[in-house]
Structure formats: structure tokens, C-alpha cells
């Protein structure tokens, strides 16, 4: 009799759990239905991190645009390839023939002041009349933008070009000063760069300016419109990172009065008969914060392409990075047959992801040595790209955002009221609704999961 009672209790528990799951699923589905967003434009996958069990899914195998949530996967592949101890290096060498060779590392954190330090050290070591000055830029190829990026968005400060010649974030600071009310403002750059400004800014409130570049007319002419009542500084991407870098290098050489007036030539660093003058280094872990927490496209693209070069033992390129990515997925046991990756940042709408793939990846990461670092880099409400969002969840949410025109995504980990840890991915690809409505739906889905499961 006792055995029968125990069996009945177990059956009732299972039935309650099953009914509870169904009720929770109904709640999530109702949230989506009430949002007014077409259900076919929403893809959701939620899985138990501990067991891998599917908790909720909707269109989970439907290919969607992942936007910046892609950075979770591309950075993990790059980090796996480069290793914890990888350093971005910019190194100045001298040959036995009194030649200087600058070995570039595509360092996304290199600043003009550090470039100056390299030249100062050359002078300190009495290298004041080099016979030649070579630059080894072979770490990355010459493609400075990603596939499918919007050509007319090249003044977007969130999308600077990236190359071997990365310097100052490849951004140019533009200062706009007011004058007498109603008169034209004054515009200038903090560092010399050959740019002509068509100044249509007047001195008046409000303080708002717009930059417009028409590349088909002149890539070095920028129209500035708007008004200012106080001095403001704006950053815009340089249209030619190599030119900007060379200008700063020439300035450094002139400032130190080093006797070199010839052109810089390209040459790979030889293995022998050289010695190191000075080296500038920055570590890879700082990139994790910028890519995952702050969603920097510039750093993400640079790191992804550098890793592709290391994987192939060749120049970094999208082709080599894709080979690296596919090998990473193979090693991790992830089926990448239904996805497409064309850049490292998720900026391109040619990237394709499924919610099922993302949650499988997220669960896979929890079993790796560096999971804690990755999870901690994911912003919690009040941090990074979640600085003003999802505050309801406090420390129960760690998530990567993704936003493009017509696209909003969110992927990461959520702890429910019952203490369960779930991996989730929400992708909304809908051109008919406002971005704010998509983000509201993301939060409502997570609230339903948090409270119902």
C-alpha cells in the first residue's frame, strides 16, 4: 500500500510539473501575442543550463539576423584561438644597416602618445639618421569594412574602419565653437587630417549638429549642419586609417628631429639581424569588456580578424577568420550548418543565426574554464548596453544586446525566482514595429520566464 501511495505522489508531482510548464509556456505565448508583433518575426529559445532541456521555444530553428549578439560567439572563437595571454603589440626594430622597421599589431588601443614614445626611444638610443623606415602591416589584409556594411553609414562613430593601422580608435575629434549669436560657428580638428568642412552650423540653441559626407563627390569634404550655443566636441571616423597613422608618425619623427624625409616603405620584419628598440603592448582581456559589455564593433572586428590570421598562420582576413570560426564550432560540437557569419561584430545583415544554436553555444560555454570571465563580462541591468534597461531583474540577468534597423536581439543567462539558471536567446526581425516595442517585448518575455518557470 505504501508503495502505491509513493507512486501516486510521484505521478502527481510529475503532472503538476508538466501542467506548470504548460501554463508557463501559455504565459510566454500570450506575452508575444499581446505585443502586436507578428509571431513569425520572433524567435525564442530557452534551455536549462544544467540539463540542456528545452524550457520554451518558438521558431527556434528559423534563421534570423543576430545583430551584436553574434559577438558572444565570434569573440569566444577568437579568444579560444589567441589565448588568455595574447597581447596586441606595436614594435619598433632597428636593423644592422641602420634601418627602422615598425611592426604593426593592429592594436585597437594604440594611441598617438604611445606612437610618439616609440620614436622618442629611437632618438634616446641615438637612432637619428635612419637609412630607411619600413612598416610591416601584414597582420591584416586591406579590407577595412565588413561584408554587407552600409556604405552610406561611414560617419557613424559606432562603425569606424579597422586595419593594421589602427590608431586613436580610427576616430577624428572635431571641435565646434560658437561665435556671436546667429553667426557661423568655428569648426576645426584637434589633430591635422586633410578634411574640408562645409560649415552650415550657426551659433544658437539647441546644441545639435549633423555630419554628412558624400563620397561620390569628395571623401575629404564633410558638410556640418545644425546649431551650437556652447563648445562641443564630436568624434567621426577617419575615412583613411593608413593616412591618419602616417600623418601621426611623420609628426612624431619631426618632433624628435630625426633626419628622415623619404617615404615609408612596406616590408615584412626579417627574422635575423634586428634588435628591438621599443614595444607597446595591450592585453586581450581588456578587449573582452569592450566587446561583450560595451559592444564595440571596432574592437570586435579587429580581434576577430587578428585571430583568423593566427589560426591560418597568415594575414588576418575574413576568409581565414571564417575557417577559424568553423573549426571552433566543430571542436565545440556545434552544428553550424544553419548559420552564416560574415563579420566579427554582427554589424552586417548578411549574418544569419538560429536561437537554438545560440542557446546550445551558451550552455556549452558554462562548461569551459573561462565561463566566469565571459559571464561577468555580460552586462547586468545598469551596466554597459543594459545601463538603462531591464532594471527589474537586478543581478538575475546577464545578457548581450543586439540592435540594427528593424532588428532587436538579446541573449544570455537568466536566473528565475525558483533559482534555476537558463540560457536564452530572443531575436526579433520585424521592420513593421518600432525598436522600442521590440525591446519591450524582450523584457516581457524574460519577465514571464523569470516568474513562471
C-alpha positions in Angstrom: 0.0 0.0 0.0 2.8 2.4 0.9 4.5 1.8 -2.5 1.3 2.6 -4.3 0.9 5.9 -2.4 4.5 6.8 -3.2 3.9 6.1 -6.9 0.8 8.2 -6.9 2.7 11.1 -5.2 5.4 10.9 -7.9 2.8 10.8 -10.6 1.0 13.9 -9.1 4.3 15.8 -8.9 5.1 15.0 -12.5 1.7 16.0 -13.6 1.9 19.3 -11.6 5.3 20.0 -13.1 4.0 19.2 -16.6 1.0 21.4 -16.1 3.2 24.1 -14.6 5.4 24.1 -17.7 2.4 24.2 -20.0 1.0 27.1 -18.0 4.3 29.0 -18.2 4.5 28.4 -21.9 1.0 29.7 -22.4 2.0 32.8 -20.4 5.0 33.5 -22.7 3.0 32.9 -25.8 0.3 35.3 -24.6 3.0 37.9 -24.0 4.1 37.6 -27.6 0.6 37.6 -28.9 -0.3 40.7 -27.0 2.7 42.6 -28.2 1.3 43.2 -31.7 4.5 41.9 -33.3 4.0 39.2 -35.9 4.8 35.8 -34.2 6.7 34.6 -37.3 9.1 37.5 -36.8 10.0 36.3 -33.3 12.5 33.5 -32.5 13.0 32.3 -28.9 15.0 29.5 -27.3 15.2 28.9 -23.5 17.2 25.9 -22.1 18.1 24.7 -18.7 21.8 25.3 -18.3 22.3 22.2 -16.0 20.4 19.6 -18.0 20.2 21.2 -21.5 16.5 20.6 -21.5 14.4 22.9 -23.7 12.1 25.1 -21.5 10.5 27.2 -24.2 11.0 27.6 -27.9 9.4 29.4 -30.7 10.7 29.4 -34.3 14.0 28.3 -32.7 15.5 26.9 -35.9 14.4 29.8 -38.1 17.4 31.7 -39.4 17.4 35.3 -38.2 19.7 38.3 -38.1 21.5 38.2 -34.7 23.0 41.7 -34.7 25.6 42.2 -32.0 24.6 39.1 -30.0 26.9 37.4 -32.6 29.9 38.9 -30.7 29.3 36.3 -28.0 30.3 33.6 -30.4 32.9 35.3 -32.6 34.8 36.7 -29.6 34.8 33.3 -27.9 36.2 31.7 -31.1 38.8 34.4 -31.3 39.7 34.2 -27.6 40.0 30.4 -27.9 42.4 30.9 -30.8 44.5 33.7 -29.4 44.6 32.6 -25.7 44.4 34.4 -22.4 48.0 35.7 -22.6 47.7 37.2 -26.1 49.0 40.8 -26.3 48.5 43.4 -29.0 52.0 44.6 -29.9 53.3 47.5 -31.9 57.1 47.1 -32.1 59.9 49.3 -33.4 63.1 47.5 -34.6 66.5 48.5 -36.0 68.5 46.5 -38.5 72.2 46.2 -38.6 72.1 48.5 -41.7 70.6 51.3 -39.5 67.1 50.9 -40.9 64.0 51.2 -38.8 61.1 48.7 -39.1 57.7 49.3 -37.4 55.9 46.1 -36.9 52.2 46.8 -36.6 49.9 44.7 -34.5 46.5 46.3 -35.5 46.3 47.2 -31.8 42.8 48.7 -31.3 44.1 50.5 -28.1 47.2 52.2 -29.6 47.2 56.0 -29.1 49.2 58.8 -30.7 51.1 59.3 -27.5 52.3 55.7 -27.5 53.4 56.0 -31.1 55.4 59.1 -30.1 57.0 57.1 -27.3 58.4 54.6 -29.9 60.1 57.4 -31.8 61.3 59.1 -28.6 63.0 55.8 -27.6 64.7 55.6 -31.1 66.2 59.1 -30.5 67.2 58.1 -27.0 69.2 55.3 -28.5 70.8 57.7 -30.9 69.0 56.5 -34.0 68.7 59.9 -35.6 69.6 59.3 -39.2 68.0 56.0 -40.3 68.8 55.0 -43.9 65.2 53.8 -44.4 62.0 53.4 -42.5 59.8 50.3 -43.2 56.4 49.4 -42.0 55.3 45.8 -41.6 51.5 45.9 -41.9 51.0 42.2 -42.8 49.0 41.3 -39.8 45.7 42.3 -41.5 44.5 42.5 -45.1 43.4 45.8 -46.8 39.7 45.2 -46.4 38.7 47.9 -43.8 35.0 47.2 -43.6 32.8 44.1 -43.3 30.6 42.4 -45.9 27.2 44.0 -46.2 28.0 47.1 -44.1 26.1 50.2 -45.1 28.3 52.4 -47.3 26.3 55.5 -46.5 26.8 55.0 -42.8 30.6 55.6 -42.8 30.3 58.6 -40.5 28.7 56.5 -37.8 31.0 56.7 -34.8 30.0 53.2 -33.9 31.3 51.8 -37.2 34.9 53.1 -37.8 37.1 51.3 -40.3 39.6 48.8 -38.9 43.0 47.9 -40.3 46.7 47.2 -39.4 47.0 51.0 -39.0 44.6 51.3 -36.1 45.4 54.4 -34.1 43.2 56.5 -31.7 40.3 54.2 -32.4 40.5 55.5 -36.0 38.4 58.4 -34.9 38.9 62.2 -35.5 37.9 64.7 -32.9 36.0 67.7 -34.3 35.6 70.9 -32.2 32.7 73.3 -32.9 32.9 76.7 -31.2 30.1 79.2 -31.1 30.6 82.9 -32.0 28.1 85.8 -32.0 24.5 84.6 -31.9 23.2 83.9 -35.4 26.7 83.9 -37.0 28.5 80.8 -38.3 30.3 78.6 -35.7 34.0 77.8 -36.0 35.0 74.2 -36.8 38.4 72.6 -36.5 40.0 69.2 -35.8 42.3 68.6 -32.7 44.8 66.7 -35.0 45.6 67.6 -38.5 43.8 65.5 -41.1 43.1 66.7 -44.7 39.4 67.4 -44.3 37.3 70.3 -45.7 34.2 71.3 -43.7 31.2 72.8 -45.4 30.2 74.8 -42.4 26.4 75.3 -42.1 26.4 75.5 -38.3 25.0 78.7 -36.7 25.6 80.0 -33.2 22.3 79.4 -31.4 20.4 76.8 -29.4 19.9 73.8 -29.4 23.3 72.2 -29.3 22.9 69.7 -32.1 25.0 69.1 -35.2 24.9 66.6 -38.1 27.8 65.4 -40.3 27.2 64.4 -43.9 29.8 63.0 -46.3 29.1 62.4 -50.0 31.8 60.1 -51.1 30.8 60.2 -54.7 31.7 64.0 -54.7 34.6 64.0 -52.3 35.5 61.7 -49.4 37.5 64.5 -47.8 34.7 67.0 -47.7 32.1 66.9 -44.9 29.0 69.1 -44.5 28.2 70.1 -41.0 24.7 71.3 -40.2 23.0 72.4 -37.0 23.5 74.9 -34.2 25.6 75.3 -31.1 25.4 77.7 -28.1 28.5 76.2 -26.4 31.7 74.4 -27.4 31.1 70.8 -28.3 33.4 68.1 -29.5 32.2 65.3 -31.7 34.1 62.2 -33.0 33.8 61.0 -36.5 35.6 58.0 -38.2 38.6 58.8 -40.4 38.0 57.7 -44.0 41.6 56.5 -44.4 43.2 55.0 -41.3 46.5 54.5 -43.0 46.8 58.2 -44.0 45.9 59.2 -40.4 48.5 56.8 -39.0 51.2 58.1 -41.4 50.5 61.7 -40.5 50.9 61.0 -36.8 54.1 59.0 -37.4 55.5 61.9 -39.5 54.7 64.3 -36.7 56.4 62.1 -34.2 59.6 62.0 -36.3 59.6 65.7 -36.9 59.0 66.5 -33.2 62.1 64.4 -32.3 64.1 66.0 -35.1 65.1 62.6 -36.6 66.6 63.0 -40.0 64.2 61.1 -42.2 62.4 62.7 -45.2 61.8 59.7 -47.5 58.6 57.7 -48.0 57.7 54.9 -45.7 58.0 51.5 -47.5 56.3 48.2 -46.8 58.4 45.3 -45.7 57.9 42.2 -43.6 60.0 42.1 -40.5 63.1 39.8 -41.1 63.9 37.1 -38.6 67.6 37.9 -38.2 69.9 40.8 -37.7 67.4 43.0 -36.0 67.0 44.3 -32.4 64.0 45.7 -30.5 64.1 49.4 -29.9 60.8 49.6 -28.0 57.4 47.8 -27.9 53.9 49.0 -26.9 51.6 46.2 -25.5 47.9 45.9 -24.5 46.3 42.7 -23.2 43.5 40.8 -24.7 41.2 40.6 -21.6 40.5 44.4 -21.8 39.0 43.7 -25.2 36.5 41.2 -23.7 35.0 44.1 -21.7 34.8 46.4 -24.7 33.3 43.8 -27.0 30.9 42.0 -24.6 29.9 44.7 -22.2 30.1 47.8 -24.4 29.6 46.1 -27.8 32.5 47.8 -29.6 32.3 46.9 -33.3 35.8 48.3 -33.9 37.5 46.1 -31.3 35.3 43.1 -32.2 36.2 43.2 -35.9 39.9 43.8 -35.1 40.2 40.9 -32.7 38.2 38.5 -34.9 40.4 39.2 -37.9 43.7 39.0 -35.9 42.6 35.6 -34.6 41.8 34.4 -38.1 45.4 35.4 -39.1 46.9 33.5 -36.2 44.7 30.4 -36.9 45.9 30.3 -40.5 49.4 31.5 -39.7 48.8 34.1 -42.4 47.5 37.6 -42.8 44.2 38.2 -41.0 41.2 38.2 -43.3 37.5 37.4 -43.3 38.2 34.1 -45.1 40.8 33.0 -42.5 38.5 34.1 -39.7 35.7 32.0 -41.1 37.9 29.0 -41.2 38.8 29.6 -37.6 35.2 30.0 -36.7 34.1 26.8 -38.4 36.9 24.9 -36.7 35.9 26.3 -33.3 32.3 25.2 -33.8 33.5 21.7 -34.9 35.7 21.4 -31.8 32.8 22.6 -29.6 30.4 20.1 -31.1 28.1 22.8 -32.5 26.3 22.3 -35.8 26.9 25.4 -37.8 25.2 24.2 -41.0 22.2 26.6 -40.5 24.1 29.7 -39.7 26.2 32.2 -41.6 28.9 34.5 -40.3 30.4 37.3 -42.5 31.9 39.6 -39.9 33.0 39.7 -36.2 30.7 42.3 -34.8 27.2 41.4 -36.1 27.0 44.7 -38.0 26.1 43.1 -41.3 22.6 41.9 -42.0 24.2 39.1 -44.0 24.9 37.3 -40.8 22.4 34.5 -40.0 21.8 32.7 -36.7 19.3 30.5 -35.1 18.1 30.8 -31.5 18.6 27.1 -31.0 22.3 27.4 -32.0 22.9 30.4 -29.7 21.4 28.6 -26.6 23.4 25.5 -27.4 26.5 27.6 -27.5 25.7 29.4 -24.3 25.2 26.1 -22.4 28.5 24.8 -23.9 30.3 27.9 -22.6 29.2 27.1 -19.0 31.5 24.0 -19.1 34.6 26.0 -20.0 37.4 27.3 -17.8 36.8 30.9 -18.7 33.0 30.8 -18.3 33.1 33.0 -15.2 35.0 35.8 -17.1 32.6 35.6 -20.0 29.5 35.7 -17.8 30.9 38.6 -15.8 31.6 40.5 -18.9 28.0 40.2 -20.0 26.3 43.4 -18.7 23.8 43.1 -15.9 21.0 45.7 -15.7 22.5 49.1 -15.1 25.8 48.2 -16.9 27.1 48.7 -20.5 24.4 48.3 -23.1 21.9 47.5 -20.4 22.7 50.7 -18.5 19.0 51.9 -18.7 17.3 48.6 -19.4 16.0 45.5 -17.7 16.4 47.1 -14.2 13.6 44.9 -12.9 15.9 41.9 -12.9 18.8 43.4 -11.0 21.5 40.7 -10.7 19.4 37.9 -12.1 20.2 38.7 -15.7 23.4 38.7 -17.7 22.8 39.5 -21.4 24.3 40.7 -24.7 22.1 43.1 -26.7 21.9 43.4 -30.4 20.4 46.3 -32.4 20.2 47.1 -36.1 17.5 48.8 -38.1 14.4 46.5 -37.9 16.3 44.1 -35.6 16.5 43.7 -31.9 18.0 40.7 -30.1 19.0 39.7 -26.6 21.0 36.6 -25.5 22.5 35.4 -22.2 21.6 33.9 -18.9 18.7 34.4 -16.5 18.1 33.1 -13.0 14.4 32.5 -12.2 12.6 33.1 -9.0 13.0 29.4 -8.3 16.8 29.7 -8.6 17.1 27.9 -12.0 19.7 29.2 -14.4 18.6 29.3 -18.0 20.3 30.1 -21.3 18.1 32.2 -23.6 18.1 33.8 -27.0 15.4 36.2 -28.3 15.6 37.5 -31.9 13.0 39.9 -33.3 13.4 40.7 -37.0 10.4 42.9 -37.8 10.5 46.1 -40.0 6.9 47.0 -39.2 7.4 47.8 -35.5 9.3 50.4 -33.6 12.6 49.4 -32.0 11.3 50.4 -28.6 8.4 47.9 -29.0 10.8 45.1 -29.8 12.8 45.8 -26.7 9.7 46.0 -24.6 8.7 42.5 -25.9 12.2 41.2 -25.0 11.7 42.3 -21.4 8.2 41.0 -21.1 9.3 37.6 -22.4 12.0 37.5 -19.8 9.7 38.6 -17.0 7.3 35.7 -17.9 10.2 33.3 -17.9 11.6 34.7 -14.6 8.3 34.5 -12.8 6.7 31.4 -14.4 9.5 28.8 -14.6 
